Amino acid sequence: MRERNVLEVLDPGLQTTIQDLGRPGYLADGIPPSGAFDASALKLANLLVGNEVGDHVLVGAETGAAGLEILLAGPRLRVLGSTVVAVTGADLQPTLNGEPIPLWTSVAVHAADEIAFGAPRAGARAYLAVAGGLAVEPVLGSRSTNVRAGIGGLGGRGLQARDVLAAYEPGRRLEYLARRRIRPALVPGHRAPACLRVVLGPQDHLFTEESVETFLTTEWRLSPTSDRMGCRFVGPALHFRPRPEHLVAQAGSDPSNIVDDSICIGSIQVPSGLEPIVMGVDGPSLGGYAKIATVISPDLAVLAQLKPHDVTTFRAIDPDVAHDAHLAARAVGSPEYLEPR
């Protein structure tokens, strides 16, 4: 596929990385999927600029085109050639040559234009898609960056000043791709306080009944130490039931210890009963702490948009309800999301 340079990084911002929908199939080998933390936002950005939308990596499907994931304080970018871009997700006050860029809308840009971001108004992670998709070599089937592992994106790192980003030639004329909008009724919102739906288990039985109730009724606050590997929440301590001697001998003396067990994206570990940690898209595949619940996959987008000190609650739902929500979330990015012209 033909490529051309489209953006130069003037200032990388706090943390800006190249992400698609992630690399499926390697968690058993200890390699997390990575990919956009808010997959829905990236899918809609790609839809706006005519890119391959893909499907969520947690179902092992297509990874979609690569774009930029922008955390809190965004970059400054110089446009190197005419193209079409779209910004979705968090409202980080994006501008084009000092004028506001409308979110959830595709915008034509030209050589020497400057794209910049301000302070976050709502949400934590914005996504910028470029017509054609960002052109970097796939690693294990994905262009997503995993900074801890040093793979994907631009040499496994976040953007740096003077980086030049290339994109593939778009499959449609730029005039056709500009000025497309997501239907307002289908634009994801940022509620406060947020609510994360969970399925209890697999080790909720190790916690006291009172602590499970506390977990589900507390307003938890996101710790500033959170990242793409795990989101830590501050609140009351949770307590455990007495454990059998064989578990103490095999797993360790801490009441939260279990024999090392597999971890999925969204699993909630509670080391020592303190600060529940929701495993993120760059999280580990094994862990030795009891998991009280798992955030359902559609609500990872809600988790991704929490800023440090934001408040959330956890709400338990049945697995069948979670499955229905998952199927509904897979429809995000379909052509029906576009507003008719």
Secondary structure, 3 states (H helix, E strand, C coil): CCEEEEEEEEECCCEEEEECCCCCCCHHHCCCCCCCCCHHHHHHHHHHCCCCCCCCHHHCCCCCCCEEEEECCCCEEEECCCEEEEEEEEECCCEECCEECCCCEEEEECCCCEEECCCCCEEEEEEEEECCCECCCCECCECCCECCCCECCECCECCCCCCEEEEECCCCCHHHHCCCEECHHHCCCCCCCEEEEEEECCCHHHECHHHHHHHHHCCEEECCCCCCCEEEEECCCCCECCCCHHHHHHHCCCCCEEEEEECCCCEEECHHHCCCEEECCCCCCEEEECEEEEECHHHHHHHHCCCCCCEEEEEECCHHHHHHHHHHHCCCCCHHHECCC
